[in-house]
Amino acid sequence: MPVNWSSVCAFLACETQWRAVATLAGVIWLGLDYPAVDVVLRRQGAPDAVFADLQIMEAAALEVFAEDQP
């Protein structure tokens, strides 16, 4: 939907801002690095509502990442 386009673009712009920990069992995804995300959003001039949308997308992504864990 066009109304969500700025949130999708912001999510994609934050693709390098994930926190992860490498363990013997594999990679554990912790979530987005919020201070870095804040920089991305400010640079893009994104409205505050985009951050809430990112948190929803982050939670959904973490669920998918967890499915790939043994």
C-alpha positions in Angstrom: 0.0 0.0 0.0 1.3 3.5 -0.8 0.7 4.7 2.8 3.4 2.2 4.0 6.0 3.0 1.4 8.1 5.3 3.6 8.2 2.6 6.3 9.2 -0.1 3.9 12.0 2.1 2.5 13.2 2.9 6.0 13.2 -0.8 6.9 15.3 -1.5 3.9 17.6 1.4 4.6 18.3 -0.2 8.1 19.2 -3.6 6.7 22.8 -3.2 7.9 21.7 -2.2 11.4 20.9 -5.6 12.8 22.5 -6.9 16.0 23.5 -10.5 16.0 25.6 -12.8 18.1 27.6 -15.7 16.7 27.5 -18.8 18.8 28.5 -22.4 18.3 24.9 -23.2 17.6 24.7 -20.4 14.9 23.7 -16.8 14.7 21.2 -15.4 17.1 19.5 -12.3 15.8 18.8 -9.8 18.6 17.1 -7.1 16.8 17.8 -3.7 15.3 20.4 -1.4 16.7 18.1 1.5 17.7 20.8 4.2 18.0 21.9 3.4 14.4 18.3 3.2 13.2 17.7 6.6 14.7 20.5 8.0 12.6 19.1 6.4 9.4 15.6 7.8 10.1 16.8 11.3 10.9 19.0 11.3 7.7 15.9 10.3 5.7 13.7 12.8 7.4 11.3 10.0 8.3 8.3 10.9 10.5 8.1 9.5 14.0 5.4 7.0 13.1 7.9 5.2 10.9 9.8 4.0 13.9 6.7 2.2 15.3 6.2 0.6 11.9 9.9 -0.6 12.0 9.4 -2.2 15.4 6.4 -4.2 14.0 8.5 -5.3 11.0 11.5 -6.1 13.3 9.3 -8.3 15.4 8.0 -10.2 12.3 11.5 -10.6 11.0 12.8 -11.9 14.3 10.0 -14.6 14.2 11.1 -15.6 10.8 14.8 -15.7 11.8 13.9 -17.8 14.8 12.2 -20.4 12.5 15.6 -21.0 10.8 17.3 -21.9 14.2 17.7 -25.6 15.1 
